[in-house]
Amino acid sequence: MRIRGHIGDWPVDLTLELEPAEWAQLGGQLTTAVPAPAVASPATAPARPDDALWQAAREVLRNAGQLNGPELLEHLEGLAGNTAAGKRLLVRLRHSVEVKVESGADAPVYHWVG
């Protein structure tokens, strides 16, 4: 398996080589039984516990228009109450279609595009 990309300005080229037994062991981890999700109509589906936090995170960036990564993370950490939750929100924003991320001089810059 080969993974290529960038972390900031640093290029990443990672190759994972596994023996067939290792692939089988890894695949065995994925074959655990998963219960079928309960079918619920969209109107009655319970809200995810982090939906309010996600909406607040989106609002922070929307109101600012654009923020660099460290500034945005600082806002999100305060909003979420800890660094790990703030980083999860930052990753979620990075992958949102409402956000454009550009490489800045020192840190990525997050732009709200709605």
N, C-alpha and C positions, 0 to 999 in steps of 0.2 A: 504494500500500500504506500503511495507517495502523496505527501501533503506539501503543497507549495503556496506561498503567499508572502505577506509582509506583516511585520509587527512594527508599526510606526514606519521609520525609514529603513529598517533592517529587513533584508530578504530572508525568507525561511524556506528551506528545502529539506524536508524530513522524509526519510524512507524507513518504514517498519517492515521487518522481515520476520515472519513467524513460520515455524514448522507446521506441517499438517495437524499434528496432535495439539499444538497450541491454538490453531484456528478452531479446532473442534471444541477445545475447552472454552474458548471465548464464545463460540456459538451456543454451547450448553448453558451459558449464563443467560442467554436471551430466550431460551425456550421454556422458561418458567410459565406456569399457567397464569393468565391475566383474566380476571373476571370481566364479563361483558358489561359495558357501561349501561346504566339504566337509561331508557329512552324518556326524555322529557321534552315538552314543547318549549320553544324559546321564551314564551311569556312566563312560564312557571319554573324555568331553570334557575337554581340558586346562583347568586352572584359569587364570583370567586372572592376569597378574602382579600386578595391584593388588588382588586379592581379599583378601589378608591385610591389606593396608593399609586397605581399606574396612571390613573387620570390626573392626580396631583403632579406626578413627574412630568407628564406631557404638558401640563399647564405651566410649569416652571420654564420649560424651554420655549413654549409658545409665547409667553409673556416677554421673555428676554429677546426672542428672535434668533439669537445665536450666542453660544457660550463655548469657551474652550473646555477641553475634557476635565482638567483639574477643578475649574470653577463649578462645572456642572456636577461633578462627583461630590464636591463639598455641599452643594445644595441638596443633592439626593441623599447623602448620608444624614443630613439634618432632618430631612423629611422622613426617611425610613427608620432612623434611630440607631443604625450601626453601619459600619463600612461594608460588610458582606451584602446586606440588602441594598445598599446604595449602588454597589457594583453590579448587582443583578439588574437593577433598573437601568443603569447606564448601558449594559449590553442589550437590554430589550429596546431601548431607544435607538441604539446603533443599527438595529435590524428592522426598525419600523419604516414603513413606506412614507411616513410623515416627516422623516428626518433625513437630512443629507449630511454626511460626514466628509470633511475635507482634511487633508494633512496640513497642519499649520507648521510654523517654524519650529516650535518646541513641543506642541501637543495637538491632537486632533481638534478640529473646530466643528461643533454640532450646530446645524442650521435647521430651523423649523420651516418646512415647506408646506405643511398642512396637507 
